[in-house]
Amino acid sequence: MSSSNKPKLISDENIPIKLTELLKEDGFDTRKIPFSSTDKQLSTIAKEESRVILTFDKHFINKKLFPPKEHPGIIFIDIHPPKIDKIFLSLSKLFKEIKSTEFKGKLFILSSFGFRIKT
């Protein structure tokens, strides 16, 4: 997948740095949110920079707090235990199936078994 077909990402502070580094090595334009940033700050930066949010934070699956339609995309990672290799593999599968233009306005709930899409 060429980098032009990959969505720009922003990692919540709860995403391991190693995962962010693996995504960068795989050609993703990935930004890590500074520690102690609020969910609202993450949301604002994601919108301003057109970045898909990567998070373990359940607040982002609350459509009233963070409506998917207002975001470039949200990926909530629901993988337990949260092993980096397992998460990276699941993300890779997601990015192979979904075009970068298809993330906008959607919430993806990622598990070890695949993903669900909510709008």
For each residue, the residues with C-beta under 8 A, 3 or more apart:
1: 5 6 27 95 96
2: 5 6 27
3: 6 27 28 29
4:
5: 1 2 99 100
6: 1 2 3 27 28 29 95 100
7: 28 51 52 72 73 95 100 103
8: 28 29 30 31 49 50 51 52 72
9: 23 28 29 30 31 51 52 53 54
10: 30 31 32 33 42 45 46 49 51 52 53 54
11: 15 19 20 23 30 31 32 33 54 55
12: 15 33 42 53 54 55 56 57
13: 32 33 34 35 36 37
14: 55 56 57
15: 11 12 19 20 32 54 55 56 77
16: 19 20 82 84
17: 20 21 32
18: 21 22 84
19: 11 15 16 22 23 54 84 87 88
20: 11 15 16 17 23 24 30 32
21: 17 18 24 25
22: 18 19 25 26 84 88
23: 9 11 19 20 26 28 30 88 91
24: 20 21 27 28 30
25: 21 22
26: 22 23 92
27: 1 2 3 6 24
28: 3 6 7 8 9 23 24
29: 3 6 8 9
30: 8 9 10 11 20 23 24
31: 8 9 10 11 45 49 51
32: 10 11 13 15 17 20
33: 10 11 12 13 37 41 42 45
34: 13 37
35: 13
36: 13
37: 13 33 34 41 42 45
38: 41 42
39: 42 43 57 59 60 65 66
40: 43 44
41: 33 37 38 44 45
42: 10 12 33 37 38 39 45 46 53 55
43: 39 40 46 47 53 66 71
44: 40 41 47 48
45: 10 31 33 37 41 42 48 49 51
46: 10 42 43 49 50 51 52 53 71 72
47: 43 44 50 70 71 72
48: 44 45
49: 8 10 31 45 46
50: 8 46 47 72
51: 7 8 9 10 31 45 46 72
52: 7 8 9 10 46 71 72 73 74 75 103
53: 9 10 12 42 43 46 60 71 73 74 75
54: 9 10 11 12 15 19 75 77 91
55: 11 12 14 15 42 60 74 75 76 77
56: 12 14 15 76 77 82
57: 12 14 39 60 76
58: 61 62 76
59: 39 62 65 66
60: 39 53 55 57 65 66 74 76 107
61: 58 74 76 107 109 118
62: 58 59 65 66
63: 66 67 68 107 118
64: 67
65: 39 59 60 62
66: 39 43 59 60 62 63 70 71 74
67: 63 64 70 71
68: 63 71 73 74 105 106 107 118 119
69: 105 119
70: 47 66 67 105
71: 43 46 47 52 53 66 67 68 74 104 105
72: 7 8 46 47 50 51 52 103 104
73: 7 52 53 68 103 104 105 106 107 108
74: 52 53 55 60 61 66 68 71 106 107 108
75: 52 53 54 55 91 94 108 110
76: 55 56 57 58 60 61 107 108 109 110
77: 15 54 55 56 82 87 90 91 110
78: 109 110 111
79: 82 83 86 87 90 110 111 112
80:
81:
82: 16 56 77 79 86 87
83: 79 86 87
84: 16 18 19 22 87 88
85: 88 89
86: 79 82 83 89 90 112
87: 19 77 79 82 83 84 90 91 110
88: 19 22 23 84 85 91 92
89: 85 86 92 93
90: 77 79 86 87 93 94 110 111 112 114 115
91: 23 54 75 77 87 88 94 95 110
92: 26 88 89 95 96
93: 89 90 96 97 114
94: 75 90 91 97 98 108 110 115
95: 1 6 7 91 92 98
96: 1 92 93
97: 93 94
98: 94 95 102 103 108
99: 5 102
100: 5 6 7 103
101: 104
102: 98 99 106
103: 7 52 72 73 98 100 106 108
104: 71 72 73 101
105: 68 69 70 71 73 119
106: 68 73 74 102 103 117 118 119
107: 60 61 63 68 73 74 76 117 118 119
108: 73 74 75 76 94 98 103 115 116 117 118
109: 61 76 78 115 116 117 118
110: 75 76 77 78 79 87 90 91 94 115
111: 78 79 90 114 115 116
112: 79 86 90
113:
114: 90 93 111
115: 90 94 108 109 110 111
116: 108 109 111
117: 106 107 108 109
118: 61 63 68 106 107 108 109
119: 68 69 105 106 107
